[in-house]
Amino acid sequence: MEQLEKIAFLGLGHMGTPMARRLLASRHPLTVWNRTPAKAEPVVAEGAVLAEDPAGAVRDADVVVTMLAGPDALDAVAAAAVPALRPGTYWIEMSTVGPDAVRRLDARLPDGVTLVDAPVMGSTDKAAAGALGILAGGDGVDGVADVLARLGTVTRTGPPGSAAALKLVLNAAAIGAVALVAEVLRLADALGLDDTTARTALARGALAGAVSRAFAEDVHFGTALAVKDLDLATEAAELPALEAASEHYRRAIAATPALAHADLSATVTHLRTV
C-alpha cells in the first residue's frame, strides 16, 4: 500500500487511546468509536473523526483495528460492524480475547476481508512510545505491515488464532507470577525479613521480571482484565495454580471494588496483607 490507509479504531480504553494517537500522529486518516463516547474526546480533539456506531466507523475504512475489553465486546462490535465492511479491508484484532473469539470473528467476515490476529504485549507506556510487542497471526500481516510498524515490533506466530493463544500463555505467566510475588513477600513478612532486603533478593532471582511488574508505576492493566485473561486460560486447560491466582485476584476485588479498574500492581499490597 503506497498511500496512508484510512483507519477505523474501535475501543479507546487505557491501551486503545495511546495506540490511536500513534496512528493519528502518523497522519493516517482516523475514524474512532468507543462505547462511551466521552473517552474519545481527547483523540477527536487531536484530529480524529468520531463515529456514532461501529458500522459508521468501518464503512469507509481500509483497515479496522479493534482494541476491546474481551470476547463479548468483540462479538458485539463484530455483529454491528461486519455488514458495513467493504471488500479489500483488513481487520486487525489486537484485544486479548483468546483464540476461539478470533476464529469466530474470522468465520463471520465476508469474502474479501482479511483478518490479522495481532494482540499486543506491553502496557500504556509501550503503547504511547510505539514500542509494543505485537504477536501476529494470519496471512494478511504483510498487507498491514506499515500500520503495525507504527505501534511496535511484530513477531509472527502462525495461522489466525495462534497469536491470541500465545498472548494467553504469556499473560497467564505474568499475572500468575505477580500473585506469586505478593505471596512470597507475605512469607517474608511472616518470617520477619526486611522488606527492601526481600524485594531486592527476589528481583535478582527467577522472579525478576515479575517483581518489576508487581511494583511498576505509570502503567495500567486493570485487575478485572487480568481476571478475564486467567478465565480464558483456565477454560482452555486444567491449571490449578492459575485458578488459585485468579481466586486471589477475585477476592481482592470483592474486598476492595476499586481494584477492579486499578493496575495489577495495586492488588499486590492486598494479596500480601489480607
Residue pairs with C-beta under 8 A, 6 or more apart in sequence:
1 62
1 143
1 146
4 26
4 27
4 28
4 29
5 28
5 29
5 61
5 62
5 63
5 144
5 146
5 147
6 28
6 29
6 31
6 60
6 61
6 62
6 63
7 23
7 28
7 29
7 30
7 31
7 61
7 62
7 63
7 64
7 65
7 147
8 30
8 31
8 32
8 33
8 51
8 57
8 58
8 61
8 63
8 64
8 65
9 16
9 19
9 20
9 23
9 30
9 31
9 32
9 33
9 48
9 57
9 65
9 67
10 32
10 33
10 34
10 54
10 57
10 58
10 64
10 65
10 66
10 67
10 68
10 77
10 81
11 33
11 34
11 66
11 67
11 68
11 69
11 73
11 77
11 95
12 20
12 32
12 34
12 39
12 40
12 43
12 67
13 34
13 39
13 67
13 69
14 124
14 220
14 221
14 222
15 67
15 120
15 123
15 124
15 127
15 220
16 34
16 67
17 39
17 42
17 43
18 124
18 127
18 128
19 65
19 67
19 94
19 127
19 132
19 151
20 30
20 32
20 43
20 48
20 65
21 43
21 46
21 128
22 127
22 128
22 130
22 150
22 151
23 30
23 65
23 147
23 150
23 151
24 30
24 43
24 46
24 47
24 48
26 150
28 147
28 150
29 49
30 43
30 47
30 48
30 49
31 48
31 49
31 50
31 51
31 56
31 57
31 60
31 61
32 40
32 43
32 44
32 48
32 49
32 50
32 51
32 57
33 40
33 50
33 51
33 52
33 53
33 54
33 56
33 57
34 40
35 73
37 50
40 48
40 50
44 50
51 57
53 80
54 77
54 80
54 81
54 84
55 80
55 81
55 83
55 84
56 84
57 64
57 81
58 64
58 81
58 84
58 85
58 89
59 84
59 86
60 86
61 89
62 88
62 89
62 90
63 89
63 90
63 91
63 92
63 144
63 147
64 81
64 85
64 89
64 90
64 91
64 92
65 92
65 94
65 147
66 74
66 77
66 91
66 92
66 93
66 94
66 95
67 94
67 95
68 74
68 77
68 95
68 97
69 95
69 225
69 228
70 95
70 96
70 97
70 225
70 228
71 97
71 98
71 100
71 101
71 232
73 95
74 93
74 95
74 97
74 101
74 105
75 101
75 104
78 104
78 105
78 108
82 108
82 109
82 110
85 91
85 109
85 110
85 113
86 112
87 110
87 111
87 112
87 113
88 112
88 113
89 112
89 113
89 114
90 113
90 114
90 115
90 116
90 140
90 143
90 144
91 105
91 109
91 113
91 114
91 115
91 116
92 116
92 118
92 144
92 147
92 148
93 102
93 105
93 115
93 116
93 117
93 118
93 119
93 164
94 118
94 119
94 120
94 134
95 119
96 119
96 164
96 167
96 168
96 171
96 225
96 228
96 229
96 232
97 119
97 164
97 232
98 164
98 165
98 168
98 232
98 235
98 236
99 161
99 162
99 164
99 165
99 168
100 161
101 164
102 115
102 117
102 137
102 160
102 161
102 163
102 164
103 160
103 161
105 115
106 115
106 160
106 161
109 115
114 138
114 139
114 140
114 143
115 138
115 140
115 160
116 136
116 137
116 138
116 140
116 141
116 143
116 144
116 160
117 135
117 136
117 137
117 138
117 157
117 160
117 161
117 162
117 163
117 164
118 134
118 135
118 136
118 137
118 141
118 148
118 154
118 163
119 134
119 135
119 163
119 164
119 167
120 127
120 132
120 133
120 134
120 135
120 151
120 152
120 167
121 132
121 133
121 134
121 135
121 167
121 170
122 131
122 132
122 133
122 152
123 216
123 219
123 220
123 221
124 218
124 219
124 220
125 218
125 219
126 132
126 133
126 152
127 151
130 150
130 151
130 152
131 152
131 153
132 151
132 152
132 153
133 152
133 153
133 155
134 148
134 151
134 152
134 153
134 154
134 155
135 155
135 157
135 163
135 166
135 167
136 148
136 154
136 155
136 156
136 157
136 163
137 156
137 157
137 158
137 159
137 160
137 161
137 162
137 163
137 164
138 159
138 160
138 163
139 159
141 148
141 154
141 156
145 154
148 154
157 163
157 165
157 166
168 229
168 232
168 233
168 236
169 233
171 226
171 229
171 233
172 229
172 230
172 233
172 239
172 242
174 209
174 210
174 213
175 226
175 229
175 230
175 242
175 245
175 249
175 264
176 230
176 241
176 242
176 245
177 207
177 209
177 210
177 213
178 210
178 213
178 214
178 264
178 265
178 267
178 268
179 245
179 248
179 249
179 271
180 207
180 210
180 245
181 202
181 207
181 210
181 211
181 214
181 268
182 214
182 248
182 267
182 268
182 269
182 271
182 272
183 248
183 271
183 272
184 202
184 207
185 195
185 198
185 199
185 202
185 268
185 272
186 271
186 272
186 273
188 195
188 198
189 195
189 272
189 273
199 211
199 215
202 208
202 211
203 211
203 212
213 264
213 265
214 264
214 265
214 268
215 265
215 268
216 263
216 265
217 265
219 263
219 265
220 263
221 263
221 264
222 260
222 261
222 262
222 263
222 264
223 249
223 252
223 253
223 259
223 260
223 261
223 262
223 263
223 264
223 266
223 267
224 253
224 260
224 261
226 249
226 264
227 246
227 249
227 250
227 253
230 242
230 243
230 245
230 246
230 249
231 246
233 239
233 242
234 242
234 243
234 246
248 271
249 267
249 271
251 274
252 259
252 267
252 270
252 271
252 274
253 259
253 260
255 270
255 274
256 270
259 266
259 267
259 270
